[in-house]
């Protein structure tokens, strides 16, 4: 899925030069020759680290997860969404609207107390 993800990037990236190549930071889930070839074919210099290497190399600034990964992880905590037991599509869509609002509410409470 790395190739499809890189092809679907919407924002323009800065032009890569020999002195300043465009890096692609990824975790161990993208380890493998096919992912590396897909990144190199699209002009990226892949930097794929194991989780232990990431912690050792970064002292104060750890790599952040993508917003999409973080949001999907939070949505998966709501089992009712993960395994749909709703009888109508409207009820499921209502839950898909309610759960992100609940996540935002919990984040607001965590920030502002």
DSSP file (Angstrom, degrees, kcal/mol; ACC not computed):
  #  RESIDUE AA STRUCTURE BP1 BP2  ACC     N-H-->O    O-->H-N    N-H-->O    O-->H-N    TCO  KAPPA ALPHA  PHI   PSI    X-CA   Y-CA   Z-CA
    1    1 A X     >        0   0    0      0, 0.0     4,-2.2     0, 0.0     5,-0.2   0.000 360.0 360.0 360.0  -8.5    0.0    0.0    0.0
    2    2 A X  H  >  +     0   0    0      1,-0.2     4,-2.8     2,-0.2     5,-0.2   0.915 360.0  51.0 -63.7 -41.9    3.0    2.3    0.2
    3    3 A X  H  > S+     0   0    0      1,-0.2     4,-2.1     2,-0.2    -1,-0.2   0.921 111.6  47.0 -62.6 -43.9    3.0    2.9   -3.6
    4    4 A X  H  > S+     0   0    0      2,-0.2     4,-1.3     1,-0.2    -1,-0.2   0.878 112.9  50.4 -65.7 -36.9   -0.7    3.8   -3.6
    5    5 A X  H  < S+     0   0    0     -4,-2.2     3,-0.2     2,-0.2    -2,-0.2   0.929 111.5  46.5 -66.4 -45.4   -0.2    6.1   -0.6
    6    6 A X  H >< S+     0   0    0     -4,-2.8     3,-0.9     1,-0.2    -2,-0.2   0.852 111.8  51.6 -66.7 -33.7    2.7    7.9   -2.2
    7    7 A X  H 3< S+     0   0    0     -4,-2.1    -1,-0.2     1,-0.2    -2,-0.2   0.783 107.5  54.4 -71.5 -25.6    0.8    8.3   -5.4
    8    8 A X  T 3< S+     0   0    0     -4,-1.3    -1,-0.2    -3,-0.2     2,-0.2   0.340  73.7 130.5 -90.8   7.0   -2.2    9.7   -3.6
    9    9 A X    <   -     0   0    0     -3,-0.9    -3,-0.0    -4,-0.2    -4,-0.0  -0.454  37.2-170.1 -64.6 127.0   -0.2   12.5   -1.9
   10   10 A X        +     0   0    0     -2,-0.2    -1,-0.2     2,-0.1     2,-0.1   0.873  57.2  75.9 -90.3 -41.3   -2.1   15.7   -2.5
   11   11 A X  S    S-     0   0    0      1,-0.1     2,-0.3     0, 0.0    -2,-0.0  -0.427  85.7-111.2 -78.0 147.5    0.2   18.5   -1.3
   12   12 A X        -     0   0    0     -2,-0.1     2,-0.3     1,-0.0    -1,-0.1  -0.553  30.7-145.7 -76.1 138.0    3.2   19.5   -3.4
   13   13 A X        -     0   0    0     -2,-0.3     3,-0.1     1,-0.1     9,-0.0  -0.704  26.8 -92.6-101.6 156.0    6.5   18.6   -1.9
   14   14 A X        -     0   0    0     -2,-0.3     2,-0.2     1,-0.1    -1,-0.1  -0.317  52.1 -93.2 -65.1 151.0    9.7   20.6   -2.3
   15   15 A X        -     0   0    0      1,-0.1     2,-0.3    -3,-0.0    -1,-0.1  -0.422  39.3-128.6 -67.1 134.8   11.9   19.8   -5.2
   16   16 A X        -     0   0    0     -2,-0.2     2,-0.3    -3,-0.1     5,-0.2  -0.649  28.7-179.3 -86.2 139.0   14.6   17.3   -4.3
   17   17 A X        -     0   0    0      3,-1.7     5,-0.0    -2,-0.3     0, 0.0  -0.764  43.6-102.1-125.3 174.9   18.2   18.1   -5.3
   18   18 A X  S    S+     0   0    0     -2,-0.3     3,-0.4     1,-0.2    -1,-0.1   0.873 124.7  43.5 -65.9 -35.9   21.5   16.2   -4.9
   19   19 A X  S    S+     0   0    0      1,-0.3     2,-0.3    -3,-0.0    -1,-0.2   0.779 127.3  29.7 -80.3 -26.8   22.4   18.3   -1.9
   20   20 A X  S    S-     0   0    0     -5,-0.0    -3,-1.7     2,-0.0    -1,-0.3  -0.679  79.9-174.4-133.8  79.2   18.9   18.2   -0.3
   21   21 A X        -     0   0    0     -3,-0.4     2,-0.7    -2,-0.3    23,-0.1  -0.323  34.0-104.6 -72.7 158.6   17.1   14.9   -1.2
   22   22 A X  E     -a   44   0A   0     21,-0.5    23,-2.6    -5,-0.0     2,-0.2  -0.753  40.0-152.3 -85.3 117.2   13.5   14.3   -0.2
   23   23 A X  E     -a   45   0A   0     -2,-0.7     2,-0.5    21,-0.2    23,-0.2  -0.584   9.7-156.6 -91.0 151.7   13.5   11.9    2.7
   24   24 A X  E     -a   46   0A   0     21,-1.9    23,-2.8    -2,-0.2     2,-0.5  -0.940   9.7-158.7-127.8 107.3   10.7    9.5    3.6
   25   25 A X  E     +a   47   0A   0     -2,-0.5     2,-0.3    21,-0.2    23,-0.2  -0.749  22.9 163.4 -88.8 128.7   10.6    8.5    7.3
   26   26 A X  E     -a   48   0A   0     21,-2.1    23,-1.6    -2,-0.5     2,-0.1  -0.937  30.8-120.6-141.3 161.8    8.8    5.2    7.9
   27   27 A X    >   -     0   0    0     -2,-0.3     3,-1.9    21,-0.2    23,-0.1  -0.283  47.8 -80.9 -95.3-173.5    8.5    2.6   10.7
   28   28 A X  G >  S+     0   0    0      1,-0.3     3,-1.5    21,-0.3    22,-0.1   0.633 117.7  77.5 -67.6 -13.7    9.3   -1.1   10.6
   29   29 A X  G 3  S+     0   0    0      1,-0.3    -1,-0.3     3,-0.0    21,-0.0   0.729  95.8  49.0 -66.0 -20.5    5.9   -1.8    8.9
   30   30 A X  G <  S+     0   0    0     -3,-1.9    -1,-0.3     5,-0.0     2,-0.2   0.134  81.6 129.1-104.8  18.3    7.3   -0.6    5.6
   31   31 A X    <   +     0   0    0     -3,-1.5     2,-0.2     4,-0.1     3,-0.1  -0.534  38.0  80.2 -74.0 138.3   10.5   -2.7    5.9
   32   32 A X  S  > S-     0   0    0     -2,-0.2     4,-1.9     1,-0.1     5,-0.2  -0.579  84.6 -93.1 140.6 157.9   11.2   -4.7    2.8
   33   33 A X  H  > S+     0   0    0      1,-0.2     4,-2.6     2,-0.2     5,-0.2   0.843 118.1  56.5 -70.2 -33.2   12.6   -4.4   -0.7
   34   34 A X  H  > S+     0   0    0      2,-0.2     4,-2.0     1,-0.2    -1,-0.2   0.908 110.1  44.8 -67.1 -39.8    9.3   -3.7   -2.4
   35   35 A X  H  > S+     0   0    0      2,-0.2     4,-2.1     1,-0.2    -1,-0.2   0.895 113.9  50.1 -68.9 -39.4    8.6   -0.7   -0.2
   36   36 A X  H  X S+     0   0    0     -4,-1.9     4,-2.4     2,-0.2    10,-0.2   0.913 111.7  47.7 -65.6 -42.1   12.1    0.6   -0.6
   37   37 A X  H  X S+     0   0    0     -4,-2.6     4,-2.3     1,-0.2    -1,-0.2   0.893 110.4  52.5 -65.4 -39.3   11.9    0.3   -4.4
   38   38 A X  H  X S+     0   0    0     -4,-2.0     4,-0.8    -5,-0.2    -2,-0.2   0.898 112.0  45.8 -63.8 -40.4    8.5    2.0   -4.4
   39   39 A X  H ><>S+     0   0    0     -4,-2.1     5,-2.4     1,-0.2     3,-0.6   0.921 114.0  47.5 -68.2 -44.0    9.9    5.0   -2.4
   40   40 A X  H ><5S+     0   0    0     -4,-2.4     3,-1.5     1,-0.2    -2,-0.2   0.852 106.2  58.3 -67.1 -33.8   13.0    5.3   -4.5
   41   41 A X  H 3<5S+     0   0    0     -4,-2.3    -1,-0.2     1,-0.3    -2,-0.2   0.768 106.2  50.3 -66.6 -24.2   11.0    5.1   -7.8
   42   42 A X  T <<5S-     0   0    0     -4,-0.8    -1,-0.3    -3,-0.6    -2,-0.2   0.237 126.2 -98.1 -99.2  12.7    9.1    8.2   -6.6
   43   43 A X  T < 5S+     0   0    0     -3,-1.5   -21,-0.5     1,-0.3     2,-0.3   0.643  80.2 130.2  86.7  15.5   12.2   10.2   -5.8
   44   44 A X  E   < -a   22   0A   0     -5,-2.4     2,-0.7    -6,-0.1    -1,-0.3  -0.694  54.8-138.3 -98.7 153.8   12.3    9.6   -2.0
   45   45 A X  E     -a   23   0A   0    -23,-2.6   -21,-1.9    -2,-0.3     2,-0.1  -0.928  32.6-138.5-105.3 103.9   15.3    8.5    0.0
   46   46 A X  E     -a   24   0A   0     -2,-0.7     2,-0.5   -10,-0.2   -21,-0.2  -0.386  20.9-172.3 -71.6 137.8   13.7    6.0    2.5
   47   47 A X  E     +a   25   0A   0    -23,-2.8   -21,-2.1    -2,-0.1     2,-0.6  -0.872  12.3 176.0-125.9  94.8   14.7    6.0    6.1
   48   48 A X  E     -a   26   0A   0     -2,-0.5     2,-0.3   -23,-0.2   -21,-0.2  -0.899   6.6-176.9-109.1 115.4   13.1    3.0    7.7
   49   49 A X        -     0   0    0    -23,-1.6   -21,-0.3    -2,-0.6     2,-0.1  -0.812  26.3-119.9-113.5 148.9   14.0    2.4   11.3
   50   50 A X     >  -     0   0    0     -2,-0.3     4,-2.1   -23,-0.1     5,-0.2  -0.447  37.7-106.9 -74.3 160.5   13.2   -0.3   13.8
   51   51 A X  H  > S+     0   0    0      1,-0.2     4,-1.7     2,-0.2     5,-0.2   0.889 120.1  50.1 -60.5 -40.5   11.3    0.9   16.9
   52   52 A X  H  > S+     0   0    0      1,-0.2     4,-2.1     2,-0.2    -1,-0.2   0.910 109.6  50.7 -64.8 -41.9   14.4    0.4   19.1
   53   53 A X  H  > S+     0   0    0      1,-0.2     4,-2.5     2,-0.2     5,-0.2   0.880 107.2  55.0 -63.4 -37.4   16.6    2.3   16.7
   54   54 A X  H  X S+     0   0    0     -4,-2.1     4,-1.8     1,-0.2    -1,-0.2   0.913 109.6  45.7 -62.7 -43.1   14.1    5.2   16.7
   55   55 A X  H  < S+     0   0    0     -4,-1.7    -1,-0.2     1,-0.2    -2,-0.2   0.893 114.7  47.9 -68.2 -39.6   14.2    5.5   20.4
   56   56 A X  H  < S+     0   0    0     -4,-2.1    -2,-0.2     1,-0.2    -1,-0.2   0.872 114.0  45.8 -69.5 -37.4   18.0    5.4   20.6
   57   57 A X  H  < S+     0   0    0     -4,-2.5     2,-0.7    -5,-0.2    -2,-0.2   0.839 106.6  60.6 -77.9 -32.9   18.5    7.9   17.8
   58   58 A X     <  +     0   0    0     -4,-1.8    -1,-0.1    -5,-0.2     4,-0.1  -0.850  58.5 177.6-101.0 115.6   16.1   10.5   19.0
   59   59 A X  S    S-     0   0    0     -2,-0.7    -1,-0.2     2,-0.1     3,-0.1   0.963  80.1  -0.6 -81.5 -54.9   16.8   11.9   22.4
   60   60 A X  S    S+     0   0    0      1,-0.2     2,-0.7     2,-0.0    -2,-0.1   0.698 125.7  58.7-109.8 -23.9   14.1   14.5   22.9
   61   61 A X        -     0   0    0      3,-0.0    -1,-0.2     0, 0.0     2,-0.1  -0.850  66.3-167.9-116.0  97.5   12.1   14.5   19.8
   62   62 A X        -     0   0    0     -2,-0.7     2,-0.1    -3,-0.1    -7,-0.1  -0.452  36.7 -92.4 -77.4 155.3   10.5   11.2   19.0
   63   63 A X        -     0   0    0     -2,-0.1     2,-0.3    -9,-0.1    -1,-0.1  -0.439  43.5-131.4 -65.9 139.8    8.9   10.6   15.6
   64   64 A X        -     0   0    0     -2,-0.1     2,-0.1    -3,-0.1     3,-0.1  -0.689  15.8-115.9 -95.8 147.9    5.2   11.4   15.6
   65   65 A X        -     0   0    0     -2,-0.3    -1,-0.1     1,-0.1     2,-0.0  -0.471  40.0 -95.7 -75.2 152.3    2.6    9.2   14.1
   66   66 A X     >  -     0   0    0     -2,-0.1     4,-2.2     1,-0.1     5,-0.2  -0.333  30.9-118.3 -63.7 151.2    0.6   10.4   11.2
   67   67 A X  H  > S+     0   0    0      1,-0.2     4,-2.5     2,-0.2     5,-0.2   0.871 114.7  54.0 -60.1 -38.1   -2.7   12.0   12.0
   68   68 A X  H  > S+     0   0    0      2,-0.2     4,-2.5     1,-0.2    -1,-0.2   0.920 108.6  47.8 -65.6 -43.6   -4.5    9.3   10.1
   69   69 A X  H  > S+     0   0    0      1,-0.2     4,-2.1     2,-0.2    -2,-0.2   0.910 113.5  48.1 -63.0 -41.9   -2.9    6.5   12.0
   70   70 A X  H  X S+     0   0    0     -4,-2.2     4,-1.9     2,-0.2    -2,-0.2   0.909 113.0  47.4 -66.9 -42.2   -3.6    8.2   15.3
   71   71 A X  H  X S+     0   0    0     -4,-2.5     4,-2.3     1,-0.2    -2,-0.2   0.911 112.1  49.6 -66.1 -42.4   -7.2    8.8   14.4
   72   72 A X  H  X S+     0   0    0     -4,-2.5     4,-1.9     1,-0.2    -1,-0.2   0.884 109.0  53.0 -64.9 -37.4   -7.8    5.3   13.2
   73   73 A X  H  X S+     0   0    0     -4,-2.1     4,-0.6    -5,-0.2    -1,-0.2   0.905 110.3  47.2 -63.5 -41.0   -6.2    3.9   16.3
   74   74 A X  H >< S+     0   0    0     -4,-1.9     3,-0.8     1,-0.2     4,-0.4   0.877 110.4  52.0 -69.7 -36.5   -8.6    5.9   18.5
   75   75 A X  H >< S+     0   0    0     -4,-2.3     3,-1.4     1,-0.2     6,-0.2   0.858 102.3  60.5 -66.9 -33.1  -11.6    4.9   16.4
   76   76 A X  H 3< S+     0   0    0     -4,-1.9    -1,-0.2     1,-0.3    -2,-0.2   0.699  89.7  71.0 -68.3 -17.6  -10.7    1.2   16.8
   77   77 A X  T << S+     0   0    0     -3,-0.8     2,-1.1    -4,-0.6    -1,-0.3   0.745  82.4  78.3 -69.3 -21.6  -11.0    1.6   20.6
   78   78 A X    X>  -     0   0    0     -3,-1.4     4,-1.6    -4,-0.4     3,-1.5  -0.764  67.9-168.0 -90.9  99.4  -14.8    1.8   20.1
   79   79 A X  H 3> S+     0   0    0     -2,-1.1     4,-2.5     1,-0.3    -1,-0.2   0.788  80.8  66.2 -61.8 -29.6  -15.7   -1.8   19.6
   80   80 A X  H 34>S+     0   0    0      1,-0.2     5,-0.5     2,-0.2    -1,-0.3   0.811 107.6  41.4 -64.6 -27.7  -19.2   -1.0   18.4
   81   81 A X  H <45S+     0   0    0     -3,-1.5     3,-0.3    -6,-0.2    -1,-0.2   0.826 110.6  56.6 -82.9 -34.7  -17.6    0.7   15.3
   82   82 A X  H  <5S+     0   0    0     -4,-1.6     2,-0.6     1,-0.3    -2,-0.2   0.923 120.5  28.0 -64.3 -44.7  -15.0   -2.0   14.8
   83   83 A X  T  <5S-     0   0    0     -4,-2.5     2,-0.5     0, 0.0    -1,-0.3  -0.939  92.2-139.6-118.2 105.2  -17.7   -4.7   14.5
   84   84 A X  T   5 +     0   0    0     -2,-0.6    -3,-0.1    -3,-0.3    -4,-0.1  -0.518  33.6 163.6 -75.9 117.6  -20.9   -3.2   13.2
   85   85 A X      < +     0   0    0     -5,-0.5    -1,-0.2    -2,-0.5     2,-0.1   0.301  36.9 122.8-108.0   5.0  -24.0   -4.5   15.0
   86   86 A X        -     0   0    0     -6,-0.3    -2,-0.0     1,-0.1     3,-0.0  -0.397  54.2-149.5 -72.8 144.8  -26.2   -1.7   13.8
   87   87 A X  S    S+     0   0    0     -2,-0.1     2,-0.3     1,-0.0    -1,-0.1   0.766  78.0  43.3 -86.2 -26.5  -29.3   -2.7   11.8
   88   88 A X  S  > S-     0   0    0      1,-0.1     4,-1.4     0, 0.0     5,-0.1  -0.863  74.7-130.1-120.8 156.2  -29.5    0.4    9.7
   89   89 A X  H  > S+     0   0    0     -2,-0.3     4,-2.6     1,-0.2     5,-0.2   0.842 108.1  60.3 -68.7 -33.1  -27.0    2.4    7.8
   90   90 A X  H  > S+     0   0    0      1,-0.2     4,-2.2     2,-0.2    -1,-0.2   0.892 103.4  50.4 -62.5 -39.6  -28.3    5.7    9.4
   91   91 A X  H  > S+     0   0    0      2,-0.2     4,-1.8     1,-0.2    -1,-0.2   0.889 111.3  48.6 -66.5 -38.0  -27.5    4.4   12.9
   92   92 A X  H  X S+     0   0    0     -4,-1.4     4,-2.3     2,-0.2    -2,-0.2   0.907 111.1  49.3 -68.1 -41.6  -23.9    3.4   11.8
   93   93 A X  H  X S+     0   0    0     -4,-2.6     4,-1.1     2,-0.2    -2,-0.2   0.879 108.4  54.6 -64.5 -37.2  -23.4    6.8   10.2
   94   94 A X  H  X S+     0   0    0     -4,-2.2     4,-2.3     1,-0.2     3,-0.3   0.904 108.7  48.1 -62.5 -40.8  -24.7    8.5   13.4
   95   95 A X  H  X S+     0   0    0     -4,-1.8     4,-2.7     1,-0.2     5,-0.2   0.894 107.0  56.1 -65.8 -38.9  -22.1    6.5   15.4
   96   96 A X  H  X S+     0   0    0     -4,-2.3     4,-0.6     1,-0.2    -1,-0.2   0.744 112.7  43.3 -64.7 -21.7  -19.4    7.5   13.0
   97   97 A X  H  X S+     0   0    0     -4,-1.1     4,-1.0    -3,-0.3    -2,-0.2   0.834 115.0  47.9 -86.8 -38.8  -20.3   11.1   13.7
   98   98 A X  H  X S+     0   0    0     -4,-2.3     4,-2.2     1,-0.2    -2,-0.2   0.894 104.4  58.0 -71.8 -41.9  -20.6   10.7   17.5
   99   99 A X  H  X S+     0   0    0     -4,-2.7     4,-2.4     1,-0.2     5,-0.2   0.918 105.2  47.8 -62.7 -47.4  -17.4    8.9   18.2
  100  100 A X  H  X S+     0   0    0     -4,-0.6     4,-2.5    -5,-0.2    -1,-0.2   0.878 111.3  53.1 -61.3 -33.1  -15.0   11.5   16.7
  101  101 A X  H  X S+     0   0    0     -4,-1.0     4,-2.2     2,-0.2    -1,-0.2   0.903 109.2  48.7 -64.8 -39.7  -16.9   14.2   18.7
  102  102 A X  H  X S+     0   0    0     -4,-2.2     4,-2.5     2,-0.2    -2,-0.2   0.892 110.1  51.6 -65.4 -39.3  -16.4   12.1   21.9
  103  103 A X  H  X S+     0   0    0     -4,-2.4     4,-2.1     2,-0.2    -2,-0.2   0.925 110.9  47.7 -63.3 -44.3  -12.7   11.8   21.0
  104  104 A X  H  X S+     0   0    0     -4,-2.5     4,-2.3     1,-0.2    -1,-0.2   0.895 110.5  52.7 -63.3 -39.1  -12.4   15.5   20.6
  105  105 A X  H  X S+     0   0    0     -4,-2.2     4,-2.3     2,-0.2    -2,-0.2   0.923 109.2  48.6 -62.7 -44.3  -14.2   16.1   23.9
  106  106 A X  H  X S+     0   0    0     -4,-2.5     4,-2.1     1,-0.2    -1,-0.2   0.886 111.4  50.4 -63.3 -38.5  -11.8   13.7   25.7
  107  107 A X  H  X S+     0   0    0     -4,-2.1     4,-1.9     2,-0.2    -1,-0.2   0.890 109.2  51.5 -66.2 -38.4   -8.9   15.6   24.2
  108  108 A X  H  X S+     0   0    0     -4,-2.3     4,-2.9     2,-0.2     5,-0.3   0.911 109.9  48.8 -64.5 -42.3  -10.3   18.9   25.3
  109  109 A X  H  X S+     0   0    0     -4,-2.3     4,-2.0     1,-0.2    -1,-0.2   0.903 110.7  51.4 -63.1 -40.3  -10.8   17.7   28.8
  110  110 A X  H  < S+     0   0    0     -4,-2.1    -1,-0.2    -5,-0.2    -2,-0.2   0.864 116.5  40.4 -65.7 -35.0   -7.2   16.4   28.9
  111  111 A X  H  < S+     0   0    0     -4,-1.9    -2,-0.2     1,-0.1    -1,-0.2   0.939 127.9  28.0 -78.7 -48.4   -5.8   19.7   27.7
  112  112 A X  H  <        0   0    0     -4,-2.9    -3,-0.2    -5,-0.2    -2,-0.2   0.508 360.0 360.0 -98.3  -5.3   -7.9   22.2   29.6
  113  113 A X     <        0   0    0     -4,-2.0    -4,-0.2    -5,-0.3    -3,-0.1   0.483 360.0 360.0  78.3 360.0   -8.7   20.0   32.7
